[in-house]
Amino acid sequence: MDARRRHYSSLQGCIGACRCREVIEGERPRTRVVVLLAIAVIGAHAGLLLWSSAKNAPVWDEWGHLPAGLSHWYFGDFDLYRVNPPLVRMVATLPVMFSGIKLDNWPGVADNPELRLEWECAVRLVSQQGQRVLWYFTVSRWACVPFGIVGAWICFRWASRLYGSEAGLLAATLWCFSPGILGNAQLITPDAGAAALGTAACYLFWGWLRTPTATRAIGVGVMLGLAELTKFTWLILFALWPVLWVAWRVVEVRLRSARGLIGELRQLILIFGLAVFVINLGYGFEGTCTRLGSIRFVSRMLRRIPSEDTTLPSKVGNRFSNSWANGLAVPLPANYLQGIDRQKFDFEADAWSYLRGEWRRHGWWYYYIFAIAIKEPVGTWILAVLAGGLVVLGRGYSTSLRDELTLVAPAISVLALVSSQTGFNHHVRYALPALPFLFIWISRIALAFRLGHSKVVFAIFATSAWSVGSSLYYYPHGLSYFNELVGGPMGGHHHLDNSNIDWGQDLLYLKRWCDEHPDAMPLGVAYYVPLVDPADFGIPHTSPPVGLDSGFATTLHAGKVGPQPGWYALSVNKLHTRTKEYAYFLSFEPVATAGYSIYIYHITLEQANRMRLDMGWPLIECAASQEDVRRDKT
C-alpha cells in the first residue's frame, strides 16, 4: 500500500500526469525498434564528430587546452588553463601521451596567478612539433567523441522514462544533430563534455530522488564529481540539489518517517562528499587542504591587499588572510579554487562585447537567450512552441510536477548563472549545458504517437526534418551555424562574433582554396587566432591594408592605406573590430569563402579607386602585378 500511495502522490500538481503514465507503460516490444533507431542516430552522431574533427583546424582555446592537458600528464601539475577543470583535456591528450611526445624546454610555472602561460606553451609546442601538431589535435578530438555519445544516450534514457521511447528518440535526435553540440563536441574544449556529464549527473540524481538507496547515492556522487571536473558551471548543483530534495519530500511528508528523511539526508551528504573526493582525485590531490589564507587570488570577490604587504602585485591578494578563516584547510585542490577565482576575474574585467553591430563595455543580460535563439535551428524552436502549447492546452503531455521541476531547474539555473555574468559576453557555448534539458523537455511532444494525435505527429516529422536538414546542410561548420531567421551563417556575423561564428576553425579550408588558386598568391590574410601564423601551415601571405577610418591609418603612408587591388582573406571577426581596421571590406562582396568564417575578396583597381574617391583619398594609378608583390615581399 505504501508503494501505491507514493506512486499516486508523485502525480499531484499535474493535470495530464496519469494519462502520461498510462500510455508509456506496457509497450516494450514497440520500444525495441525505437532503441535500435536511437542507436543508429547516435552512431551517425559519432561518425559526424569523427569526420569533422579531422576536417576543421584547431580553434583558439584548443591551442591552450592541448599543451595544458599534456602538462597535467607529463609534469603532474595543474597550473596551466586553471580557468577550466582538467578532465576533458586530460581525456583528450591521453592518446598523445602514448605517442611518445617530448615536451622540451617547457616554460616554468609563474608565481603570479594573473598570468596564463598556456598560450606561450602553445607557441612552443608548434615550434617543436610543426604541422604534426595537427595530427595531435585530431586524435585528441577523437578521444572526446564518447562525451557526445554519453550526452545523446542520457537524453534518450531520461526522455524515454518521462514520456516514452519515441520521446527518447526525439530528444537524442535533437542532441545528435544540434549545430551547437556538433560544433563543440568535435573539440577538446570542455563545453560539450560539461553538457553531457552534467546532464548525466542530474539524471542519476533524479533516479535517486525516486528511489533513494545508498548504492544509487554512490553513483550520483561519482558522476557529480566528474561533472564538476568539466566546468565550474556545475557548482550550482551543490545549491540546487538540496532544494530539489526538499521540494520532493514536502509532498510526501506524511508518507515518510523522520528516520527515513534523516537517512536520505545522510545519503545526500554522501553524494556531496564523494563528489569532493572525485574532484580531488581528478587533480591528483595537488594542493588539497591548503590553508585558505595562503592562497593567492586575483578577483575582486576573493582578494584584499593587506596594507603591510608590499611584495604582491597590485591585483593579487586574499581577503581571508587576516580573518578567522585564515587557517582553514580547504578540502579542495588549490588550483580548483584559483581556477574559480581566475574565471571570476575574467568576468569582472568589463571587456568589450559585441551584439548586433553594437560594441560596449559589459554585456547584456539577454545575450545568451538571444544567441541560443538564432544559433539553434528554427525547426527546434517550432517543436518547443508546440510542446509548450500542448502542455497548456492539451492533456496527457506532462508527467509529475516534481519530475518536471527536476528537469527544468538545472537548465534555468545554468541560464540564470551565465546571464548574470555580464562583465563580458563572447561565447554562447557557456550556455551549452542547458541545451540537453531543453531537448528532453521538448521531446514530450512525441507522446502524440501513443495518444493518436495524427496532426501533431505530422508536425513532429516536418519540424524535426527541418531541424536536422538545416544542421546537416551546413555541416561540418556547426560553430558558424545560424538559423534562417538571421540569414544563416552568412548573416550571422551581423549579430554575434567570437567563438559564435569564427574561432579559427576554417584555416585548413583556406589552405585548400589556396592550393586550388595559385594565381591569388600571395594572399593578404587577416586571421583571427594570433597564436598561429598561416604561413606555418602552407599559406604564404601578406597583411591586408588597414581601413581609411582606422586608428592606425594616420601612421601609414596614404598609398598603403585603404582599398588596394589584390586578393584578400579575412576572418569574419576581423570585419567587426572596434578599431575598424578592415571594416571597409564589408562594402565589397566576397568572391568565395573558406568554410563560413573566412571571407575571400578580389578587389579590382576600379573597385579600389571608386571607394577611395568616395573617401577623398588619393587614387591608385595602376595595380601592382603579382610579380611586383612577390618581389616587394622578398
Protein Blocks (a to p, Z undefined) as FASTA:
>chain_A
ZZmmmmmmmmgoiaklmmmmmmmgoplmmmmmmmmmmmmmmmmmmmmmmmmmmmpccdfk
lmmmmmmmmmmmmnopakboplbcfklmmmmmmmmmmnopacehiacddfblkbccklmm
mmmmmmmnmmmlmmmmmmmmmmmmmmmmmmmmmmmmmmmmmnojklmmmmmmmmmmgmkl
mmmmmpcbfklmmmmmmmmmmmmmmmmmmmccfklmmmmmmmmmmmmmmpmklmmmmmmm
mmmmmmmmmmmmmmpcfklmmmmmmmmmmmmmmmmmmmmmmnoogoiaiafklpccfbfk
lgccdfklmkbcfkbccfklmmmklmpccfbdfklmmmmmmmmmmmmnopacdeehiace
hidfklmmmmmmmmpcfklmmmmmmmmmmmmmmghiaccfklmmmmmmmmmmmmmmmmmm
mmbcfbfklmmmmmmmmmmmmmmmmmmmmnopaklmmmmmmmmmmmmmmmmmmpcclklp
ccfknopjmlmmmmbgcjllpgolammmmmmmmmmmmmlpccddddfblkbcfklnopac
ddddddfkbcklmmpcfklgcjdeddddddfklmmgfklmmmmmmmpccfbdehjlbccd
dddfklmmmmmmmnopacdfbdcdfklmmmmmZZ
